[in-house]
Amino acid sequence: MSVTVATHPPSDAAECPLDPEQRAAAQADAQSVLVLAGPGTGKTTTLVGRYVHLLDQGVAAPRMFVATFSARAAAEMRTRIASRLRQGGDFEAERFRRMPIGTLHGMASRLLLRHPPPDCPPFRIFDDHACNRLVAKHRLYLSDDARKPLDVFGAYKDRLMDPAAALAEAKAKDDADLQEAAEKYAAFQQALAAEGGFDFGDLIMALVHGMERHPDYAVRVAGFFDHLLIDEYQDINPAQERMLRLLRSQGAHLWAVGDDDQCLYAWRSADPAFILDFAASWPDPALFRLSRNYRSTATIVRAAGALIVGNRRRHTKAQVPESASRLALTIAGLDDDEAEAAYVLRVVRGLAGKGMPLSEMAVLYRAGHVGSRIQIALAEAGIAVTVRGAGEFWQLTPVRLVAGLIRLLADPRDMDARAMMGHGKRVDKVLEQAPEKVDTAAPWPAFCRQAGRLASATARPPGEDGLQWRDLCFTAADLAAECDGIEDFIRLMAEQRRSLKAAEAGGDAVVLSTIHGAKGLEWSAVVVAGCEADLMPHEASGDLEEERRLMYVAATRAKRWLVLCFAAERRKSARPSPYIIEMLGGLEPDQIRYHDETTRRRLHQPAPAPAAVTAKGRGKAAGERAIPLKPGLKGGKRPFPIHKKHRT
């Protein structure tokens, strides 16, 4: 049944915020349209313009499927479409509420509930809390307890792999970890089915399988829509791409908007090939580019542009800044992570003193551990913070393991410490090795760092997750070592937890976030911390183009002020990220501000000579020297750098 949501004059006659490029993209006639919209170029504005244009052309609102990738983005899109429609006069809020606008998972749920395929049982949608309850009830934890079961199971569903396919893959690869994951995945699906539940990944899988197994059902469902409008197209995964193909099978037009330079979610099975190969994959393709950046200063736009051209596999595009501001990009080279945290605090206080709301500031970082010292420094200074993508420092799993181990070894009667450590094979192994690996008679700083080293090395997850685990363990051990003993450490933890809890706020608060967690957001001022060569690009990443995209996304979150920080020492000697030099290559001298002459010198110093290979196969760079161990430290080497408070 046709539903008229609003009646209003054509877009050209109504108040229209679209620039010429946006209007051309919004009014495109091709069957398959891809709009390449870089940061700040108005992709949501253009999508809303497309929706209104189709209404003007007589398309009924219920026949337009509009989807994006997060509930927050979907809510914003719905609000902005409603705002535009209200400009035209008649607006029926209740009818609009029922229009197919939401996330891809939400749209799959809507179709399954209203029009279930023949073999789809009745179901309830289980959110993450309900799914975690099932994991705990059936003990579906993985041996590597740093890998979250729901993330592993979700990755299978993103690739449309049922438990049988997952088990077959594990056997083909003869991989014990994959075998365990596939078996736990099968048990999880059985537990879900027993309670009549679907998780979010099941929704798209069930719709795809229903349409593929039942051609009549596929014709019926695909026939509901004449137009598919898809936001953030660069982030689709194989399951979502298959869903779109099936929904187009009765001739629906596809209009997609995205930016291959902002594809960051390979770990969620997102594949940039879908946006890069769009023209070869869909019928009657048309490509549009939005080139005018309405968000950032000319300095930020040009610095980011100079960076991203280093990627080879991308759609060629350029951005023209609407703002002519040449406000300088700031580079700050600090001694270590303590100095970095103190510097960030000064930046926040300075901007706040000039009247900038805290909510217009963000501190972004590639790896969560980089934000640990900053989180604590801001909270202790009474600065309200909102943490995205990680969580309160002392509640993180590796931090709890180290803190609990230190407390338990210092006082075996401390049952709170034992509870803090958690459960699982890793904890058992740490406790088993502790008598041999940790000398409780050693001086307090050495004792703490031995505990941190043990926790960091025991059953550490592979790859980037393992490096994150290691660095969080080391940070926790450093903070403990800087105390005067166990009582001082317990007091420090309590005080910092109170500060962090008090600082956690909505509203006017500085955002601390991983770059992944900041995607799609913007702030007046952005500090990108941890801009070092082993973090940007990350030493564990095998995809250097995605690493450059991460830096690009971080930089383009800023509207006016952009600060890039790097430390000369973070666990080990560090060099500035090569991405800083790439960005500066697009700027004139007056667009660059160095925090001090030391920063300039560190940034432009020649690369060190390659390490000489010793008889044992390990190298030592020129100028590196052995550092004497503190008394009582076992193992013949220092596990990680000692902070300046305890250096001798």
C-alpha positions as CSV (number, residue, x, y, z in Angstrom):
1,M,0.0,0.0,0.0
2,S,1.4,3.4,-1.0
3,V,2.0,5.8,1.9
4,T,2.5,9.5,1.3
5,V,4.8,10.9,3.9
6,A,4.9,14.6,2.8
7,T,3.8,16.8,0.0
8,H,6.0,19.7,-0.9
9,P,7.3,21.6,-3.9
10,P,10.1,20.1,-6.0
11,S,13.6,20.3,-4.5
12,D,14.7,23.1,-6.9
13,A,11.8,25.3,-5.6
14,A,12.2,24.5,-2.0
15,E,15.0,25.7,0.2
16,C,17.9,23.4,-0.8
17,P,21.3,23.2,1.0
18,L,23.0,21.2,-1.8
19,D,26.0,22.5,-3.7
20,P,26.2,21.7,-7.4
21,E,28.2,18.5,-6.9
22,Q,25.9,17.3,-4.2
23,R,22.8,18.1,-6.3
24,A,24.2,16.2,-9.3
25,A,24.8,13.2,-7.1
26,A,21.5,13.4,-5.4
27,Q,19.6,13.6,-8.7
28,A,21.5,10.9,-10.6
29,D,19.5,8.6,-12.9
30,A,21.8,5.6,-13.2
31,Q,20.9,2.2,-11.8
32,S,24.0,2.0,-9.7
33,V,25.4,5.2,-8.2
34,L,28.5,5.6,-6.1
35,V,29.1,8.9,-4.4
36,L,32.7,9.3,-3.2
37,A,32.4,11.7,-0.2
38,G,35.5,12.5,1.7
39,P,35.6,13.9,5.2
40,G,33.5,17.0,5.7
41,T,32.0,17.0,2.2
42,G,28.4,16.6,3.2
43,K,27.6,12.9,2.6
44,T,24.6,12.8,4.9
45,T,23.3,16.1,3.4
46,T,23.6,14.6,0.0
47,L,21.8,11.4,1.0
48,V,19.0,13.4,2.5
49,G,18.8,15.3,-0.7
50,R,18.6,12.1,-2.6
51,Y,15.7,10.9,-0.5
52,V,13.8,14.2,-1.0
53,H,14.5,14.1,-4.7
54,L,13.1,10.6,-5.1
55,L,9.9,11.8,-3.2
56,D,9.7,14.7,-5.6
57,Q,9.9,12.2,-8.5
58,G,6.9,10.3,-7.1
59,V,8.6,7.4,-5.4
60,A,6.6,6.3,-2.4
61,A,8.6,6.5,0.9
62,P,8.0,2.9,1.9
63,R,9.7,1.8,-1.3
64,M,13.0,3.4,-0.3
65,F,15.3,1.3,1.8
66,V,17.8,3.6,3.6
67,A,20.5,2.1,5.7
68,T,23.7,3.0,7.5
69,F,26.0,1.2,9.9
70,S,25.3,2.3,13.5
71,A,22.2,3.1,15.5
72,R,23.6,6.6,16.2
73,A,24.1,7.4,12.5
74,A,20.7,6.0,11.6
75,A,19.0,8.2,14.3
76,E,20.9,11.2,12.9
77,M,19.9,10.4,9.4
78,R,16.2,9.9,10.4
79,T,16.2,13.2,12.2
80,R,17.8,15.1,9.2
81,I,15.3,13.6,6.7
82,A,12.4,14.5,9.0
83,S,13.7,18.0,9.3
84,R,13.9,18.4,5.5
85,L,10.4,17.0,5.0
86,R,8.9,19.3,7.6
87,Q,10.1,22.2,5.4
88,G,7.6,21.1,2.8
89,G,4.5,21.4,5.0
90,D,2.5,18.2,5.7
91,F,4.5,15.8,7.8
92,E,2.9,12.8,9.4
93,A,5.3,11.8,12.2
94,E,3.7,8.4,12.9
95,R,3.9,7.3,9.3
96,F,7.4,8.6,9.0
97,R,8.4,6.6,12.0
98,R,7.5,3.4,10.2
99,M,9.5,4.2,7.1
100,P,12.4,1.8,6.3
101,I,15.3,3.9,7.6
102,G,17.8,2.3,10.0
103,T,20.9,0.1,10.2
104,L,21.4,-2.9,7.8
105,H,20.9,-5.3,10.8
106,G,17.8,-3.4,11.8
107,M,16.4,-3.6,8.3
108,A,17.1,-7.3,8.1
109,S,15.3,-7.7,11.4
110,R,12.3,-5.7,10.1
111,L,12.0,-8.0,7.1
112,L,12.4,-11.2,9.0
113,L,9.8,-10.3,11.6
114,R,7.2,-9.0,9.2
115,H,7.9,-11.3,6.3
116,P,9.8,-14.4,7.6
117,P,11.1,-17.0,5.1
118,P,9.5,-20.4,5.2
119,D,12.2,-22.1,7.3
120,C,12.8,-19.2,9.7
121,P,11.6,-20.0,13.3
122,P,10.1,-17.4,15.6
123,F,12.9,-15.6,17.3
124,R,13.8,-12.9,19.9
125,I,16.8,-10.6,19.3
126,F,19.5,-11.0,21.8
127,D,21.6,-8.0,22.5
128,D,25.3,-8.2,23.6
129,H,24.3,-8.4,27.3
130,A,22.1,-11.4,26.6
131,C,24.7,-13.1,24.4
132,N,27.4,-12.6,27.0
133,R,25.0,-14.3,29.5
134,L,24.9,-17.3,27.2
135,V,28.7,-17.4,26.8
136,A,29.0,-17.4,30.6
137,K,26.3,-19.9,31.2
138,H,27.7,-22.5,28.8
139,R,31.4,-21.6,29.5
140,L,32.1,-20.7,25.9
141,Y,35.3,-18.8,26.7
142,L,38.3,-19.3,24.4
143,S,41.6,-20.4,25.7
144,D,43.0,-17.1,24.7
145,D,40.8,-15.1,26.9
146,A,41.9,-11.8,25.3
147,R,39.8,-12.8,22.3
148,K,36.1,-12.0,23.0
149,P,33.9,-14.9,22.0
150,L,31.2,-12.7,20.5
151,D,33.8,-11.0,18.3
152,V,35.0,-14.3,17.0
153,F,31.5,-15.7,16.4
154,G,30.4,-12.4,14.8
155,A,33.4,-12.6,12.3
156,Y,32.1,-16.0,11.1
157,K,28.7,-14.5,10.5
158,D,30.1,-11.5,8.7
159,R,31.5,-14.0,6.2
160,L,28.2,-16.0,6.1
161,M,29.9,-19.0,7.6
162,D,27.7,-21.4,9.7
163,P,29.3,-23.7,12.3
164,A,29.8,-26.5,9.7
165,A,31.7,-24.2,7.4
166,A,33.8,-22.8,10.3
167,L,34.7,-26.4,11.4
168,A,35.6,-27.3,7.8
169,E,37.9,-24.2,7.5
170,A,39.6,-25.1,10.8
171,K,40.3,-28.7,9.7
172,A,41.5,-27.6,6.3
173,K,44.0,-25.2,8.0
174,D,44.9,-27.8,10.7
175,D,44.7,-24.9,13.2
176,A,44.0,-25.8,16.8
177,D,42.9,-22.3,17.8
178,L,40.5,-22.2,14.8
179,Q,39.2,-25.6,15.7
180,E,38.4,-24.5,19.3
181,A,36.7,-21.3,18.0
182,A,34.6,-23.2,15.5
183,E,33.5,-25.7,18.2
184,K,32.6,-22.9,20.6
185,Y,30.7,-21.1,17.8
186,A,28.7,-24.3,17.1
187,A,27.9,-24.6,20.8
188,F,26.9,-20.9,21.0
189,Q,24.5,-21.3,18.0
190,Q,22.9,-24.3,19.7
191,A,22.5,-22.3,22.9
192,L,20.9,-19.4,21.0
193,A,18.5,-21.7,19.2
194,A,17.5,-23.4,22.4
195,E,16.3,-20.1,23.8
196,G,14.8,-18.9,20.5
197,G,17.4,-16.2,20.0
198,F,19.1,-14.5,17.1
199,D,22.0,-12.2,17.7
200,F,22.7,-9.3,15.3
201,G,24.9,-11.3,12.9
202,D,22.1,-14.0,12.6
203,L,19.7,-11.4,11.2
204,I,21.5,-10.8,8.0
205,M,22.5,-14.5,7.7
206,A,18.9,-15.6,8.1
207,L,17.6,-13.2,5.5
208,V,20.3,-14.1,3.0
209,H,19.9,-17.8,3.5
210,G,16.1,-17.5,3.3
211,M,16.3,-15.6,0.0
212,E,18.8,-17.9,-1.5
213,R,17.0,-21.1,-0.5
214,H,13.5,-19.9,-1.5
215,P,13.4,-18.1,-4.9
216,D,9.7,-17.2,-4.5
217,Y,10.5,-15.6,-1.1
218,A,13.4,-13.7,-2.7
219,V,11.2,-12.3,-5.4
220,R,8.6,-11.2,-2.9
221,V,11.1,-9.4,-0.5
222,A,13.2,-7.8,-3.3
223,G,9.9,-6.5,-4.8
224,F,9.3,-4.3,-1.8
225,F,11.9,-1.8,-2.8
226,D,12.6,0.4,-5.8
227,H,15.6,2.2,-4.3
228,L,18.3,1.2,-1.9
229,L,20.2,4.2,-0.3
230,I,23.3,3.0,1.5
231,D,25.5,5.1,3.7
232,E,29.2,4.3,4.7
233,Y,29.4,1.9,1.8
234,Q,33.2,1.4,2.3
235,D,32.4,-0.5,5.5
236,I,30.2,-3.3,4.1
237,N,31.3,-6.9,4.7
238,P,30.5,-10.0,2.5
239,A,27.2,-10.8,4.3
240,Q,25.9,-7.2,3.8
241,E,27.1,-7.1,0.2
242,R,25.2,-10.4,-0.5
243,M,22.1,-9.0,1.2
244,L,22.2,-5.9,-1.1
245,R,22.6,-8.1,-4.2
246,L,19.5,-10.1,-3.3
247,L,17.4,-7.0,-2.5
248,R,18.4,-5.7,-6.0
249,S,17.3,-8.8,-7.8
250,Q,14.0,-7.3,-8.9
251,G,15.5,-4.2,-10.4
252,A,15.9,-1.8,-7.5
253,H,18.3,1.1,-8.0
254,L,21.4,1.3,-5.7
255,W,22.6,4.6,-4.5
256,A,25.7,4.3,-2.2
257,V,27.8,7.0,-0.6
258,G,31.2,6.4,1.1
259,D,34.9,7.0,1.0
260,D,37.5,4.3,0.4
261,D,40.0,6.5,2.2
262,Q,38.1,5.9,5.4
263,C,37.8,2.1,5.3
264,L,39.1,1.0,8.7
265,Y,37.2,-2.2,9.6
266,A,39.1,-5.1,8.0
267,W,39.0,-6.8,11.5
268,R,35.2,-6.8,11.1
269,S,35.4,-8.3,7.6
270,A,34.9,-5.0,5.8
271,D,36.5,-5.3,2.4
272,P,37.6,-2.1,0.6
273,A,37.3,-4.1,-2.7
274,F,33.5,-3.6,-2.6
275,I,33.9,0.2,-3.0
276,L,37.0,0.1,-5.1
277,D,35.5,-2.3,-7.6
278,F,32.0,-0.8,-7.6
279,A,31.9,0.1,-11.3
280,A,32.8,-3.5,-12.3
281,S,30.4,-5.1,-9.9
282,W,27.1,-3.4,-10.5
283,P,25.1,-2.7,-13.7
284,D,24.9,0.8,-15.3
285,P,27.3,2.4,-12.8
286,A,27.9,6.1,-12.3
287,L,30.5,7.7,-10.1
288,F,30.3,11.1,-8.5
289,R,32.8,12.9,-6.3
290,L,32.2,15.5,-3.6
291,S,35.2,17.7,-3.5
292,R,34.3,20.7,-1.2
293,N,35.3,20.3,2.4
294,Y,33.1,22.2,4.8
295,R,34.6,20.9,8.0
296,S,38.3,21.7,8.3
297,T,40.8,24.5,7.8
298,A,42.8,24.7,4.6
299,T,45.8,23.6,6.7
300,I,44.2,20.4,7.9
301,V,42.7,19.6,4.4
302,R,46.0,20.0,2.7
303,A,48.0,18.0,5.3
304,A,45.5,15.1,5.2
305,G,45.5,15.2,1.4
306,A,49.3,15.0,1.3
307,L,49.2,12.0,3.6
308,I,46.5,9.9,1.8
309,V,48.0,10.2,-1.7
310,G,50.6,7.7,-0.4
311,N,48.1,5.0,-0.8
312,R,48.1,3.4,-4.2
313,R,44.8,1.4,-4.3
314,R,42.2,4.2,-4.0
315,H,39.8,6.3,-6.0
316,T,41.6,9.4,-7.1
317,K,40.0,12.4,-5.5
318,A,40.9,15.9,-4.2
319,Q,39.4,18.2,-1.7
320,V,39.0,22.0,-1.8
321,P,38.7,23.6,1.6
322,E,35.7,26.0,2.1
323,S,37.7,27.6,4.9
324,A,40.8,29.6,3.9
325,S,42.2,29.4,7.4
326,R,46.0,28.7,7.5
327,L,45.9,28.1,11.3
328,A,49.1,26.1,12.0
329,L,49.2,22.4,12.6
330,T,51.2,21.8,15.9
331,I,53.8,19.1,16.3
332,A,54.9,18.1,19.8
333,G,57.8,15.8,20.5
334,L,57.8,14.8,24.2
335,D,60.3,12.8,26.3
336,D,57.9,9.9,27.2
337,D,54.3,9.1,27.9
338,E,54.3,10.9,31.2
339,A,55.4,14.1,29.5
340,E,52.9,13.5,26.7
341,A,50.0,13.3,29.2
342,A,51.2,16.5,31.0
343,Y,51.3,18.3,27.6
344,V,47.8,17.1,26.6
345,L,46.6,18.4,29.9
346,R,48.1,21.8,29.2
347,V,46.5,21.9,25.8
348,V,43.1,21.1,27.2
349,R,43.4,23.7,29.9
350,G,44.7,26.3,27.4
351,L,41.8,25.8,25.0
352,A,39.3,25.7,27.8
353,G,40.8,29.0,29.1
354,K,40.0,30.5,25.7
355,G,36.4,29.5,26.1
356,M,36.3,26.3,24.1
357,P,33.8,23.8,25.5
358,L,35.4,20.5,26.6
359,S,33.0,18.6,24.3
360,E,34.7,20.3,21.4
361,M,38.0,18.6,22.2
362,A,39.2,15.1,21.6
363,V,42.3,13.1,22.2
364,L,42.7,10.2,19.7
365,Y,45.1,7.3,19.5
366,R,45.8,4.2,17.4
367,A,46.2,1.8,20.4
368,G,44.2,2.0,23.6
369,H,47.2,1.9,25.9
370,V,48.4,5.2,24.6
371,G,45.4,6.9,26.3
372,S,46.0,5.3,29.7
373,R,48.3,8.0,31.1
374,I,46.3,10.8,29.5
375,Q,43.1,9.4,30.9
376,I,44.5,9.4,34.4
377,A,46.2,12.8,34.1
378,L,43.0,14.5,32.9
379,A,40.8,12.8,35.6
380,E,43.2,13.7,38.4
381,A,43.1,17.3,37.2
382,G,39.3,17.3,37.5
383,I,38.8,17.4,33.8
384,A,35.6,15.6,32.7
385,V,36.2,12.9,30.2
386,T,34.2,10.5,28.0
387,V,36.2,7.4,27.0
388,R,35.3,5.6,23.8
389,G,36.7,2.3,22.5
390,A,38.5,1.1,25.7
391,G,37.1,1.9,29.1
392,E,38.2,2.9,32.6
393,F,41.9,2.0,32.9
394,W,41.9,0.0,36.1
395,Q,39.0,-2.1,34.8
396,L,40.8,-3.3,31.7
397,T,41.6,-7.1,31.8
398,P,45.4,-6.9,31.6
399,V,45.5,-4.1,34.0
400,R,43.4,-6.0,36.6
401,L,45.7,-9.0,36.1
402,V,48.9,-7.1,36.8
403,A,47.4,-5.1,39.7
404,G,45.8,-8.2,41.3
405,L,49.1,-10.1,40.9
406,I,51.2,-7.4,42.6
407,R,48.7,-7.1,45.4
408,L,48.3,-10.9,45.9
409,L,52.1,-11.5,45.9
410,A,52.6,-8.7,48.3
411,D,49.8,-9.9,50.6
412,P,48.6,-13.5,50.0
413,R,45.6,-12.8,52.3
414,D,44.3,-10.1,50.0
415,M,41.2,-11.9,48.6
416,D,40.1,-8.7,46.7
417,A,43.3,-9.0,44.8
418,R,42.5,-12.6,43.8
419,A,39.1,-11.7,42.6
420,M,40.6,-8.8,40.6
421,M,42.7,-11.2,38.6
422,G,39.7,-13.0,37.1
423,H,39.6,-16.6,35.9
424,G,40.8,-18.8,33.1
425,K,43.9,-20.6,32.0
426,R,46.0,-17.5,31.7
427,V,45.4,-16.6,35.4
428,D,46.2,-20.2,36.5
429,K,49.4,-20.1,34.5
430,V,50.5,-16.7,35.9
431,L,49.9,-17.9,39.4
432,E,51.8,-21.1,38.7
433,Q,54.8,-19.3,37.3
434,A,54.9,-16.4,39.8
435,P,57.1,-18.1,42.5
436,E,59.8,-18.6,39.9
437,K,59.4,-15.5,37.8
438,V,58.8,-12.8,40.5
439,D,61.2,-12.1,43.4
440,T,59.0,-10.8,46.2
441,A,62.2,-9.8,48.1
442,A,63.3,-7.5,45.3
443,P,63.1,-3.7,45.7
444,W,59.5,-2.6,45.1
445,P,60.0,-1.1,41.6
446,A,61.8,-4.2,40.3
447,F,59.2,-6.5,42.0
448,C,56.3,-4.6,40.2
449,R,58.0,-4.7,36.9
450,Q,58.7,-8.4,37.2
451,A,55.0,-9.0,37.8
452,G,54.2,-6.9,34.8
453,R,56.6,-8.8,32.6
454,L,55.1,-12.1,33.7
455,A,51.6,-11.0,33.1
456,S,52.5,-9.6,29.7
457,A,54.3,-12.7,28.5
458,T,51.9,-15.4,29.7
459,A,49.6,-16.7,27.0
460,R,49.8,-13.4,25.3
461,P,47.4,-13.2,22.3
462,P,49.0,-13.0,18.9
463,G,49.6,-9.9,16.7
464,E,48.3,-6.5,17.5
465,D,46.1,-7.7,20.4
466,G,49.2,-9.1,22.0
467,L,51.1,-5.8,21.8
468,Q,48.2,-4.0,23.3
469,W,48.0,-6.5,26.1
470,R,51.8,-6.1,26.7
471,D,51.7,-2.3,26.8
472,L,48.7,-2.2,29.2
473,C,50.5,-4.6,31.5
474,F,53.7,-2.5,31.4
475,T,51.7,0.7,32.1
476,A,50.0,-0.8,35.1
477,A,53.4,-2.1,36.4
478,D,55.0,1.3,35.9
479,L,52.2,3.0,37.9
480,A,52.7,0.5,40.7
481,A,56.5,0.9,40.6
482,E,56.1,4.7,41.0
483,C,54.4,4.2,44.4
484,D,56.3,3.7,47.7
485,G,54.9,0.2,48.4
486,I,51.8,-1.9,48.5
487,E,49.7,0.4,50.7
488,D,50.6,3.4,48.6
489,F,49.7,1.4,45.5
490,I,46.3,0.4,46.8
491,R,45.7,4.0,47.8
492,L,46.7,5.2,44.3
493,M,44.3,2.8,42.6
494,A,41.4,3.9,44.8
495,E,42.1,7.6,44.3
496,Q,42.5,7.2,40.5
497,R,39.4,5.1,40.2
498,R,37.4,7.7,42.1
499,S,38.9,10.4,39.8
500,L,38.1,8.4,36.7
501,K,34.6,7.6,37.8
502,A,33.9,11.3,38.7
503,A,35.5,12.4,35.4
504,E,33.4,10.0,33.3
505,A,30.7,12.3,32.0
506,G,28.3,13.0,29.2
507,G,27.7,16.6,28.0
508,D,30.7,18.9,28.4
509,A,33.6,16.4,28.6
510,V,36.8,15.8,26.6
511,V,36.5,12.7,24.4
512,L,39.3,10.2,24.7
513,S,39.0,7.6,21.9
514,T,40.7,5.1,19.7
515,I,40.6,6.3,16.1
516,H,38.2,3.5,15.2
517,G,35.8,4.8,17.9
518,A,36.0,8.3,16.5
519,K,35.0,7.6,13.0
520,G,32.1,9.7,11.8
521,L,32.6,12.3,14.5
522,E,34.3,15.8,14.5
523,W,35.6,18.3,17.1
524,S,37.0,21.8,17.0
525,A,40.3,20.6,18.4
526,V,41.9,17.2,18.1
527,V,45.1,15.9,19.6
528,V,46.5,12.7,18.0
529,A,48.7,11.1,20.6
530,G,51.2,8.3,20.1
531,C,52.3,9.3,16.6
532,E,55.4,7.1,16.7
533,A,56.8,4.8,14.0
534,D,55.8,1.6,15.7
535,L,52.3,2.8,16.4
536,M,51.5,4.8,13.3
537,P,51.8,2.5,11.4
538,H,51.3,-0.2,14.0
539,E,54.2,-2.7,14.2
540,A,51.8,-5.6,14.1
541,S,49.7,-4.5,11.1
542,G,50.2,-6.2,7.8
543,D,48.2,-3.6,5.9
544,L,50.1,-0.3,5.6
545,E,47.4,1.3,3.5
546,E,44.8,0.8,6.2
547,E,47.3,2.2,8.7
548,R,47.6,5.4,6.6
549,R,43.8,5.5,6.4
550,L,43.7,5.5,10.2
551,M,46.0,8.5,10.5
552,Y,44.0,10.2,7.8
553,V,40.7,9.7,9.6
554,A,42.3,10.9,12.9
555,A,43.5,14.1,11.3
556,T,40.3,14.8,9.5
557,R,38.2,14.7,12.7
558,A,39.6,18.2,13.5
559,K,37.8,21.4,12.4
560,R,40.3,24.0,13.5
561,W,43.1,22.8,15.7
562,L,45.2,19.7,15.0
563,V,48.0,18.6,17.3
564,L,50.2,15.6,16.6
565,C,52.2,14.2,19.6
566,F,55.0,11.7,19.6
567,A,57.2,10.4,22.5
568,A,60.9,9.8,22.2
569,E,60.5,6.8,24.6
570,R,57.5,4.6,25.1
571,R,58.7,1.3,26.6
572,K,61.6,1.7,24.2
573,S,63.3,4.4,22.2
574,A,60.8,5.6,19.5
575,R,61.0,7.6,16.4
576,P,58.3,9.9,15.0
577,S,55.7,8.4,12.7
578,P,56.7,8.8,9.0
579,Y,53.1,10.0,8.5
580,I,54.0,13.3,10.2
581,I,56.6,14.1,7.5
582,E,54.2,13.1,4.8
583,M,51.6,15.5,6.2
584,L,54.0,18.4,6.5
585,G,55.0,17.9,2.9
586,G,51.7,19.4,1.9
587,L,52.1,22.6,4.0
588,E,54.0,25.9,3.8
589,P,56.3,26.8,6.7
590,D,53.7,29.2,8.2
591,Q,51.2,26.3,8.5
592,I,53.5,24.4,10.8
593,R,54.2,25.0,14.5
594,Y,56.8,23.1,16.5
595,H,56.2,22.8,20.2
596,D,59.9,23.5,20.7
597,E,63.3,23.1,19.0
598,T,63.7,19.6,20.5
599,T,60.6,18.6,18.6
600,R,62.0,20.0,15.3
601,R,65.3,18.2,15.9
602,R,63.7,14.9,16.8
603,L,61.4,15.0,13.8
604,H,64.0,15.7,11.3
605,Q,66.9,13.7,12.6
606,P,68.4,11.1,10.3
607,A,67.2,7.5,10.7
608,P,69.5,5.4,12.9
609,A,72.0,3.0,11.3
610,P,70.8,-0.6,10.9
611,A,71.4,-2.7,13.9
612,A,74.6,-4.9,13.9
613,V,73.9,-8.6,14.1
614,T,75.6,-10.2,17.1
615,A,76.7,-13.8,17.4
616,K,73.4,-14.6,19.1
617,G,71.4,-13.1,16.2
618,R,70.2,-10.0,18.0
619,G,71.2,-6.5,17.0
620,K,72.1,-3.4,18.9
621,A,71.8,0.0,17.2
622,A,74.7,2.4,17.2
623,G,74.9,4.3,20.5
624,E,72.8,1.8,22.5
625,R,74.3,0.8,25.8
626,A,73.6,-1.8,28.4
627,I,71.8,-0.6,31.4
628,P,72.7,-2.0,34.8
629,L,70.0,-4.0,36.6
630,K,68.7,-3.0,39.9
631,P,69.5,-5.5,42.7
632,G,67.1,-8.4,42.8
633,L,65.9,-8.3,39.2
634,K,66.1,-11.8,37.7
635,G,66.6,-12.8,34.2
636,G,69.7,-10.9,33.1
637,K,67.8,-8.0,31.4
638,R,65.5,-5.2,32.2
639,P,62.0,-6.0,31.0
640,F,61.1,-2.5,29.8
641,P,62.2,1.0,30.4
642,I,62.2,2.4,33.9
643,H,60.4,5.7,34.2
644,K,62.5,8.7,35.1
645,K,61.2,8.7,38.7
646,H,63.1,5.4,39.3
647,R,66.1,5.8,37.0
648,T,69.6,5.6,38.5
